[in-house]
Structures are given as C-alpha cells and as structure tokens.
C-alpha cells in the first residue's frame, strides 16, 4: 500500500469508482456547510438543505 492509499484510508475517501459518491450538505439560504445530521441551519434557521454529490 502506498502512502497515498494509506492517507485515503485514514480520512475515509475511497478511490474505487463503485463506492458511494460523497455528499456535501449546504444551507440553500445562507450557504453554510452542514453535517449529514443537520436538518435546520444553526446560522439562519432554514430547513432548506441541499445535498450535493461531489
């Protein structure tokens, strides 16, 4: 295993294209980055959360 493969393993980024695509969660109103668990933006109170595949 190369050092790069080890790094990807540690931070949880897959290099296999068949793995699930990472998703970025963001408030549509103010643009704050949210976690997968957030349903309400802590900054502006909006419940409109975008799920963006990376």
PyMOL Python script that loads the backbone (N, CA, C, O; Angstrom):
from pymol import cmd

cmd.read_pdbstr("""\
ATOM      1  N   UNK A   1       0.848  -1.169   0.000  1.00  0.00           N
ATOM      2  CA  UNK A   1       0.000   0.000   0.000  1.00  0.00           C
ATOM      3  C   UNK A   1       0.899   1.239   0.000  1.00  0.00           C
ATOM      4  O   UNK A   1       1.849   1.330   0.777  1.00  0.00           O
ATOM      5  N   UNK A   2       0.589   2.169  -0.863  1.00  0.00           N
ATOM      6  CA  UNK A   2       1.365   3.402  -0.917  1.00  0.00           C
ATOM      7  C   UNK A   2       0.945   4.336   0.213  1.00  0.00           C
ATOM      8  O   UNK A   2      -0.090   4.132   0.848  1.00  0.00           O
ATOM      9  N   UNK A   3       1.744   5.344   0.453  1.00  0.00           N
ATOM     10  CA  UNK A   3       1.412   6.341   1.480  1.00  0.00           C
ATOM     11  C   UNK A   3       0.108   7.046   1.139  1.00  0.00           C
ATOM     12  O   UNK A   3      -0.685   7.364   2.025  1.00  0.00           O
ATOM     13  N   UNK A   4      -0.109   7.287  -0.143  1.00  0.00           N
ATOM     14  CA  UNK A   4      -1.333   7.953  -0.573  1.00  0.00           C
ATOM     15  C   UNK A   4      -2.553   7.080  -0.291  1.00  0.00           C
ATOM     16  O   UNK A   4      -3.575   7.584   0.177  1.00  0.00           O
ATOM     17  N   UNK A   5      -2.462   5.787  -0.567  1.00  0.00           N
ATOM     18  CA  UNK A   5      -3.561   4.871  -0.257  1.00  0.00           C
ATOM     19  C   UNK A   5      -3.845   4.863   1.238  1.00  0.00           C
ATOM     20  O   UNK A   5      -5.004   4.842   1.652  1.00  0.00           O
ATOM     21  N   UNK A   6      -2.793   4.878   2.048  1.00  0.00           N
ATOM     22  CA  UNK A   6      -2.956   4.906   3.496  1.00  0.00           C
ATOM     23  C   UNK A   6      -3.664   6.163   3.954  1.00  0.00           C
ATOM     24  O   UNK A   6      -4.520   6.111   4.837  1.00  0.00           O
ATOM     25  N   UNK A   7      -3.314   7.292   3.358  1.00  0.00           N
ATOM     26  CA  UNK A   7      -3.959   8.557   3.696  1.00  0.00           C
ATOM     27  C   UNK A   7      -5.437   8.526   3.336  1.00  0.00           C
ATOM     28  O   UNK A   7      -6.277   8.947   4.132  1.00  0.00           O
ATOM     29  N   UNK A   8      -5.763   8.034   2.153  1.00  0.00           N
ATOM     30  CA  UNK A   8      -7.162   7.939   1.749  1.00  0.00           C
ATOM     31  C   UNK A   8      -7.946   7.032   2.689  1.00  0.00           C
ATOM     32  O   UNK A   8      -9.108   7.307   2.986  1.00  0.00           O
ATOM     33  N   UNK A   9      -7.329   5.963   3.157  1.00  0.00           N
ATOM     34  CA  UNK A   9      -7.980   5.053   4.090  1.00  0.00           C
ATOM     35  C   UNK A   9      -8.255   5.752   5.414  1.00  0.00           C
ATOM     36  O   UNK A   9      -9.339   5.605   5.981  1.00  0.00           O
ATOM     37  N   UNK A  10      -7.287   6.507   5.909  1.00  0.00           N
ATOM     38  CA  UNK A  10      -7.430   7.194   7.195  1.00  0.00           C
ATOM     39  C   UNK A  10      -8.519   8.257   7.141  1.00  0.00           C
ATOM     40  O   UNK A  10      -9.311   8.372   8.076  1.00  0.00           O
ATOM     41  N   UNK A  11      -8.574   9.037   6.062  1.00  0.00           N
ATOM     42  CA  UNK A  11      -9.561  10.115   6.001  1.00  0.00           C
ATOM     43  C   UNK A  11     -10.883   9.671   5.390  1.00  0.00           C
ATOM     44  O   UNK A  11     -11.822  10.463   5.310  1.00  0.00           O
ATOM     45  N   UNK A  12     -10.969   8.437   4.965  1.00  0.00           N
ATOM     46  CA  UNK A  12     -12.238   7.884   4.511  1.00  0.00           C
ATOM     47  C   UNK A  12     -12.644   8.229   3.098  1.00  0.00           C
ATOM     48  O   UNK A  12     -13.834   8.224   2.783  1.00  0.00           O
ATOM     49  N   UNK A  13     -11.701   8.525   2.251  1.00  0.00           N
ATOM     50  CA  UNK A  13     -12.025   8.805   0.852  1.00  0.00           C
ATOM     51  C   UNK A  13     -11.704   7.563   0.037  1.00  0.00           C
ATOM     52  O   UNK A  13     -10.572   7.081   0.040  1.00  0.00           O
ATOM     53  N   UNK A  14     -12.701   7.056  -0.653  1.00  0.00           N
ATOM     54  CA  UNK A  14     -12.481   5.873  -1.477  1.00  0.00           C
ATOM     55  C   UNK A  14     -11.931   6.237  -2.837  1.00  0.00           C
ATOM     56  O   UNK A  14     -12.245   7.294  -3.384  1.00  0.00           O
ATOM     57  N   UNK A  15     -11.119   5.365  -3.375  1.00  0.00           N
ATOM     58  CA  UNK A  15     -10.587   5.589  -4.717  1.00  0.00           C
ATOM     59  C   UNK A  15     -11.285   4.699  -5.729  1.00  0.00           C
ATOM     60  O   UNK A  15     -11.070   4.836  -6.934  1.00  0.00           O
ATOM     61  N   UNK A  16     -12.115   3.791  -5.250  1.00  0.00           N
ATOM     62  CA  UNK A  16     -12.843   2.877  -6.118  1.00  0.00           C
ATOM     63  C   UNK A  16     -14.093   3.587  -6.644  1.00  0.00           C
ATOM     64  O   UNK A  16     -14.930   4.015  -5.850  1.00  0.00           O
ATOM     65  N   UNK A  17     -14.235   3.721  -7.960  1.00  0.00           N
ATOM     66  CA  UNK A  17     -15.390   4.443  -8.507  1.00  0.00           C
ATOM     67  C   UNK A  17     -16.733   3.783  -8.204  1.00  0.00           C
ATOM     68  O   UNK A  17     -17.771   4.424  -8.366  1.00  0.00           O
ATOM     69  N   UNK A  18     -16.746   2.522  -7.769  1.00  0.00           N
ATOM     70  CA  UNK A  18     -18.010   1.862  -7.439  1.00  0.00           C
ATOM     71  C   UNK A  18     -18.476   2.210  -6.028  1.00  0.00           C
ATOM     72  O   UNK A  18     -19.609   1.904  -5.657  1.00  0.00           O
ATOM     73  N   UNK A  19     -17.611   2.848  -5.239  1.00  0.00           N
ATOM     74  CA  UNK A  19     -18.007   3.250  -3.895  1.00  0.00           C
ATOM     75  C   UNK A  19     -19.003   4.402  -3.972  1.00  0.00           C
ATOM     76  O   UNK A  19     -19.084   5.103  -4.981  1.00  0.00           O
ATOM     77  N   UNK A  20     -19.752   4.584  -2.900  1.00  0.00           N
ATOM     78  CA  UNK A  20     -20.766   5.631  -2.858  1.00  0.00           C
ATOM     79  C   UNK A  20     -20.120   7.012  -3.005  1.00  0.00           C
ATOM     80  O   UNK A  20     -19.081   7.290  -2.407  1.00  0.00           O
ATOM     81  N   UNK A  21     -20.747   7.862  -3.804  1.00  0.00           N
ATOM     82  CA  UNK A  21     -20.264   9.215  -4.034  1.00  0.00           C
ATOM     83  C   UNK A  21     -20.431  10.046  -2.765  1.00  0.00           C
ATOM     84  O   UNK A  21     -21.490  10.004  -2.139  1.00  0.00           O
ATOM     85  N   UNK A  22     -19.394  10.808  -2.373  1.00  0.00           N
ATOM     86  CA  UNK A  22     -19.537  11.667  -1.200  1.00  0.00           C
ATOM     87  C   UNK A  22     -20.582  12.753  -1.443  1.00  0.00           C
ATOM     88  O   UNK A  22     -20.749  13.220  -2.569  1.00  0.00           O
ATOM     89  N   UNK A  23     -21.273  13.144  -0.395  1.00  0.00           N
ATOM     90  CA  UNK A  23     -22.312  14.164  -0.495  1.00  0.00           C
ATOM     91  C   UNK A  23     -21.957  15.332   0.415  1.00  0.00           C
ATOM     92  O   UNK A  23     -21.567  15.141   1.567  1.00  0.00           O
ATOM     93  N   UNK A  24     -22.097  16.538  -0.112  1.00  0.00           N
ATOM     94  CA  UNK A  24     -21.872  17.781   0.630  1.00  0.00           C
ATOM     95  C   UNK A  24     -23.239  18.347   0.985  1.00  0.00           C
ATOM     96  O   UNK A  24     -24.110  18.455   0.122  1.00  0.00           O
ATOM     97  N   UNK A  25     -23.432  18.706   2.250  1.00  0.00           N
ATOM     98  CA  UNK A  25     -24.700  19.271   2.715  1.00  0.00           C
ATOM     99  C   UNK A  25     -24.503  20.756   2.965  1.00  0.00           C
ATOM    100  O   UNK A  25     -23.552  21.168   3.630  1.00  0.00           O
ATOM    101  N   UNK A  26     -25.421  21.559   2.420  1.00  0.00           N
ATOM    102  CA  UNK A  26     -25.276  23.010   2.499  1.00  0.00           C
ATOM    103  C   UNK A  26     -26.644  23.671   2.611  1.00  0.00           C
ATOM    104  O   UNK A  26     -27.606  23.236   1.978  1.00  0.00           O
ATOM    105  N   UNK A  27     -26.722  24.732   3.428  1.00  0.00           N
ATOM    106  CA  UNK A  27     -27.959  25.503   3.557  1.00  0.00           C
ATOM    107  C   UNK A  27     -28.187  26.273   2.260  1.00  0.00           C
ATOM    108  O   UNK A  27     -27.287  26.958   1.774  1.00  0.00           O
ATOM    109  N   UNK A  28     -29.380  26.160   1.704  1.00  0.00           N
ATOM    110  CA  UNK A  28     -29.683  26.867   0.452  1.00  0.00           C
ATOM    111  C   UNK A  28     -29.856  28.366   0.674  1.00  0.00           C
ATOM    112  O   UNK A  28     -29.662  29.152  -0.253  1.00  0.00           O
ATOM    113  N   UNK A  29     -30.217  28.770   1.883  1.00  0.00           N
ATOM    114  CA  UNK A  29     -30.447  30.188   2.147  1.00  0.00           C
ATOM    115  C   UNK A  29     -29.137  30.952   2.354  1.00  0.00           C
ATOM    116  O   UNK A  29     -28.919  31.986   1.723  1.00  0.00           O
ATOM    117  N   UNK A  30     -28.262  30.447   3.238  1.00  0.00           N
ATOM    118  CA  UNK A  30     -27.060  31.218   3.577  1.00  0.00           C
ATOM    119  C   UNK A  30     -25.756  30.588   3.098  1.00  0.00           C
ATOM    120  O   UNK A  30     -24.719  31.250   3.119  1.00  0.00           O
ATOM    121  N   UNK A  31     -25.779  29.316   2.664  1.00  0.00           N
ATOM    122  CA  UNK A  31     -24.583  28.677   2.127  1.00  0.00           C
ATOM    123  C   UNK A  31     -23.693  27.996   3.149  1.00  0.00           C
ATOM    124  O   UNK A  31     -22.622  27.502   2.797  1.00  0.00           O
ATOM    125  N   UNK A  32     -24.114  27.959   4.416  1.00  0.00           N
ATOM    126  CA  UNK A  32     -23.301  27.313   5.457  1.00  0.00           C
ATOM    127  C   UNK A  32     -23.218  25.814   5.195  1.00  0.00           C
ATOM    128  O   UNK A  32     -24.216  25.180   4.851  1.00  0.00           O
ATOM    129  N   UNK A  33     -22.024  25.254   5.360  1.00  0.00           N
ATOM    130  CA  UNK A  33     -21.834  23.817   5.239  1.00  0.00           C
ATOM    131  C   UNK A  33     -22.426  23.140   6.466  1.00  0.00           C
ATOM    132  O   UNK A  33     -22.179  23.562   7.596  1.00  0.00           O
ATOM    133  N   UNK A  34     -23.208  22.092   6.240  1.00  0.00           N
ATOM    134  CA  UNK A  34     -23.881  21.377   7.322  1.00  0.00           C
ATOM    135  C   UNK A  34     -23.418  19.933   7.360  1.00  0.00           C
ATOM    136  O   UNK A  34     -22.798  19.445   6.415  1.00  0.00           O
ATOM    137  N   UNK A  35     -23.720  19.255   8.454  1.00  0.00           N
ATOM    138  CA  UNK A  35     -23.420  17.830   8.547  1.00  0.00           C
ATOM    139  C   UNK A  35     -24.617  17.038   8.035  1.00  0.00           C
ATOM    140  O   UNK A  35     -25.693  17.593   7.811  1.00  0.00           O
ATOM    141  N   UNK A  36     -24.421  15.759   7.856  1.00  0.00           N
ATOM    142  CA  UNK A  36     -25.494  14.887   7.375  1.00  0.00           C
ATOM    143  C   UNK A  36     -26.669  14.885   8.354  1.00  0.00           C
ATOM    144  O   UNK A  36     -27.819  14.715   7.950  1.00  0.00           O
ATOM    145  N   UNK A  37     -26.376  15.075   9.636  1.00  0.00           N
ATOM    146  CA  UNK A  37     -27.414  15.028  10.674  1.00  0.00           C
ATOM    147  C   UNK A  37     -28.219  16.310  10.780  1.00  0.00           C
ATOM    148  O   UNK A  37     -29.322  16.294  11.326  1.00  0.00           O
ATOM    149  N   UNK A  38     -27.696  17.425  10.270  1.00  0.00           N
ATOM    150  CA  UNK A  38     -28.384  18.710  10.407  1.00  0.00           C
ATOM    151  C   UNK A  38     -29.632  18.760   9.532  1.00  0.00           C
ATOM    152  O   UNK A  38     -29.583  18.473   8.336  1.00  0.00           O
ATOM    153  N   UNK A  39     -30.744  19.128  10.147  1.00  0.00           N
ATOM    154  CA  UNK A  39     -31.983  19.338   9.391  1.00  0.00           C
ATOM    155  C   UNK A  39     -32.380  20.805   9.411  1.00  0.00           C
ATOM    156  O   UNK A  39     -33.218  21.243   8.623  1.00  0.00           O
ATOM    157  N   UNK A  40     -31.765  21.568  10.327  1.00  0.00           N
ATOM    158  CA  UNK A  40     -32.004  23.004  10.442  1.00  0.00           C
ATOM    159  C   UNK A  40     -30.649  23.699  10.482  1.00  0.00           C
ATOM    160  O   UNK A  40     -29.752  23.273  11.209  1.00  0.00           O
ATOM    161  N   UNK A  41     -30.500  24.756   9.711  1.00  0.00           N
ATOM    162  CA  UNK A  41     -29.249  25.511   9.697  1.00  0.00           C
ATOM    163  C   UNK A  41     -29.106  26.269  11.020  1.00  0.00           C
ATOM    164  O   UNK A  41     -29.997  27.033  11.389  1.00  0.00           O
ATOM    165  N   UNK A  42     -27.996  26.068  11.737  1.00  0.00           N
ATOM    166  CA  UNK A  42     -27.814  26.769  13.004  1.00  0.00           C
ATOM    167  C   UNK A  42     -27.530  28.263  12.826  1.00  0.00           C
ATOM    168  O   UNK A  42     -27.645  29.031  13.782  1.00  0.00           O
ATOM    169  N   UNK A  43     -27.163  28.677  11.621  1.00  0.00           N
ATOM    170  CA  UNK A  43     -26.830  30.072  11.367  1.00  0.00           C
ATOM    171  C   UNK A  43     -28.067  30.920  11.053  1.00  0.00           C
ATOM    172  O   UNK A  43     -28.237  32.007  11.605  1.00  0.00           O
ATOM    173  N   UNK A  44     -28.932  30.413  10.159  1.00  0.00           N
ATOM    174  CA  UNK A  44     -30.083  31.226   9.737  1.00  0.00           C
ATOM    175  C   UNK A  44     -31.436  30.607  10.071  1.00  0.00           C
ATOM    176  O   UNK A  44     -32.465  31.269   9.934  1.00  0.00           O
ATOM    177  N   UNK A  45     -31.451  29.341  10.510  1.00  0.00           N
ATOM    178  CA  UNK A  45     -32.708  28.699  10.895  1.00  0.00           C
ATOM    179  C   UNK A  45     -33.477  28.054   9.753  1.00  0.00           C
ATOM    180  O   UNK A  45     -34.568  27.527   9.969  1.00  0.00           O
ATOM    181  N   UNK A  46     -32.938  28.086   8.557  1.00  0.00           N
ATOM    182  CA  UNK A  46     -33.618  27.496   7.403  1.00  0.00           C
ATOM    183  C   UNK A  46     -33.620  25.969   7.485  1.00  0.00           C
ATOM    184  O   UNK A  46     -32.683  25.362   8.003  1.00  0.00           O
ATOM    185  N   UNK A  47     -34.679  25.366   6.971  1.00  0.00           N
ATOM    186  CA  UNK A  47     -34.752  23.906   6.882  1.00  0.00           C
ATOM    187  C   UNK A  47     -34.510  23.431   5.453  1.00  0.00           C
ATOM    188  O   UNK A  47     -34.648  22.242   5.164  1.00  0.00           O
ATOM    189  N   UNK A  48     -34.151  24.349   4.561  1.00  0.00           N
ATOM    190  CA  UNK A  48     -33.904  24.020   3.156  1.00  0.00           C
ATOM    191  C   UNK A  48     -32.434  23.639   2.987  1.00  0.00           C
ATOM    192  O   UNK A  48     -31.577  24.505   2.809  1.00  0.00           O
ATOM    193  N   UNK A  49     -32.151  22.336   3.044  1.00  0.00           N
ATOM    194  CA  UNK A  49     -30.783  21.825   2.980  1.00  0.00           C
ATOM    195  C   UNK A  49     -30.550  21.154   1.630  1.00  0.00           C
ATOM    196  O   UNK A  49     -31.316  20.284   1.216  1.00  0.00           O
ATOM    197  N   UNK A  50     -29.485  21.569   0.951  1.00  0.00           N
ATOM    198  CA  UNK A  50     -29.123  20.977  -0.339  1.00  0.00           C
ATOM    199  C   UNK A  50     -28.185  19.801  -0.111  1.00  0.00           C
ATOM    200  O   UNK A  50     -27.299  19.862   0.741  1.00  0.00           O
ATOM    201  N   UNK A  51     -28.384  18.731  -0.874  1.00  0.00           N
ATOM    202  CA  UNK A  51     -27.487  17.575  -0.878  1.00  0.00           C
ATOM    203  C   UNK A  51     -26.793  17.561  -2.234  1.00  0.00           C
ATOM    204  O   UNK A  51     -27.418  17.293  -3.260  1.00  0.00           O
ATOM    205  N   UNK A  52     -25.497  17.852  -2.228  1.00  0.00           N
ATOM    206  CA  UNK A  52     -24.741  17.988  -3.470  1.00  0.00           C
ATOM    207  C   UNK A  52     -23.754  16.836  -3.588  1.00  0.00           C
ATOM    208  O   UNK A  52     -22.866  16.688  -2.749  1.00  0.00           O
ATOM    209  N   UNK A  53     -23.909  16.014  -4.633  1.00  0.00           N
ATOM    210  CA  UNK A  53     -22.965  14.917  -4.850  1.00  0.00           C
ATOM    211  C   UNK A  53     -21.663  15.484  -5.381  1.00  0.00           C
ATOM    212  O   UNK A  53     -21.654  16.314  -6.290  1.00  0.00           O
ATOM    213  N   UNK A  54     -20.562  15.026  -4.801  1.00  0.00           N
ATOM    214  CA  UNK A  54     -19.241  15.512  -5.218  1.00  0.00           C
ATOM    215  C   UNK A  54     -18.607  14.560  -6.206  1.00  0.00           C
ATOM    216  O   UNK A  54     -17.493  14.802  -6.670  1.00  0.00           O
TER     217      UNK A  54
END
""", "prot")
cmd.dss("prot")
cmd.show_as("cartoon", "prot")
cmd.util.cbc("prot")
cmd.orient("prot")
